[in-house]
């Protein structure tokens, strides 16, 4: 793909039916070794649209996780639930030897999926990752999410901080991201938040034996240096890169640079 038309991103999505009849949407583009790209909380596969043109020679599989984008919500919305959906997707598409790239909640899901299917996952790339998000009742971000009320609107002031970036990002792209986030019912926002508040991936991370690259922004307002240090210490042999002047969304802020790091890592 040489470029991305944001208006037509949704038309790229394919659908499959998960056990129980749930619809699961994903983008499947390109040819070559598989990169499975997992978006963050309230995002969709579109989260990776800016980086897609800079990952040539790869088959890019980019799902909408349950309750996001065009994928129907399941009974649960924890990273373990998302990982089980990915296991179904991998089986349907006959995937093997997969490199998983996850952002934020997607990075947590990548760890859970790698622990569930170490035979399938060759390597992990964690963007703005954490093992314990710390989104409990005392966290200001969690408090702001619990205060959201339906109907959400794209102009809600919450999204100004939620989608804030430390470097300039394409405005059309950000507009679509706000629209998609506003389409998620507040009940779903809270259900996902409950799952994240209880997330502790330290035991899962200690099981991992595949290569891991952790990329984070030095100015990440959500997962700061303490999160990065815990991740590095628990994973042990992980390679860590901190991008100066970048925030929580480095693949939006510098898609070319992040793509270069990913391709150099996976070879």
Number of C-alpha atoms within 10 A of each C-alpha: 10 7 11 15 11 16 10 9 14 16 9 11 19 14 14 15 15 15 9 7 9 15 17 25 26 23 19 16 16 15 11 11 16 21 22 22 24 30 26 23 17 23 26 26 24 23 24 20 20 21 20 23 15 18 19 15 12 15 17 22 20 25 28 25 32 25 25 25 25 21 20 18 16 17 10 14 21 24 24 20 19 22 23 17 20 22 18 15 20 16 11 12 10 8 15 14 14 19 24 26 25 25 29 24 26 26 27 32 30 32 33 24 24 27 22 18 15 17 12 18 23 19 22 27 28 28 28 30 28 29 22 18 20 18 19 15 12 9 13 11 17 18 13 11 15 16 11 16 11 11 10 16 15 17 12 11 9 17 16 12 10 17 15 16 20 17 13 10 18 10 9 11 18 16 14 18 21 20 16 18 23 19 17 18 15 19 13 15 19 17 15 20 20 18 16 22 17 14 19 15 20 16 12 17 19 13 15 20 16 15 17 25 21 24 23 28 25 21 18 19 16 18 21 18 16 10 18 22 13 15 22 18 12 17 21 14 13 19 14 17 15 16 17 10 14 20 24 26 24 27 25 23 22 17 21 18 14 21 18 12 15 21 14 9 15 16 5
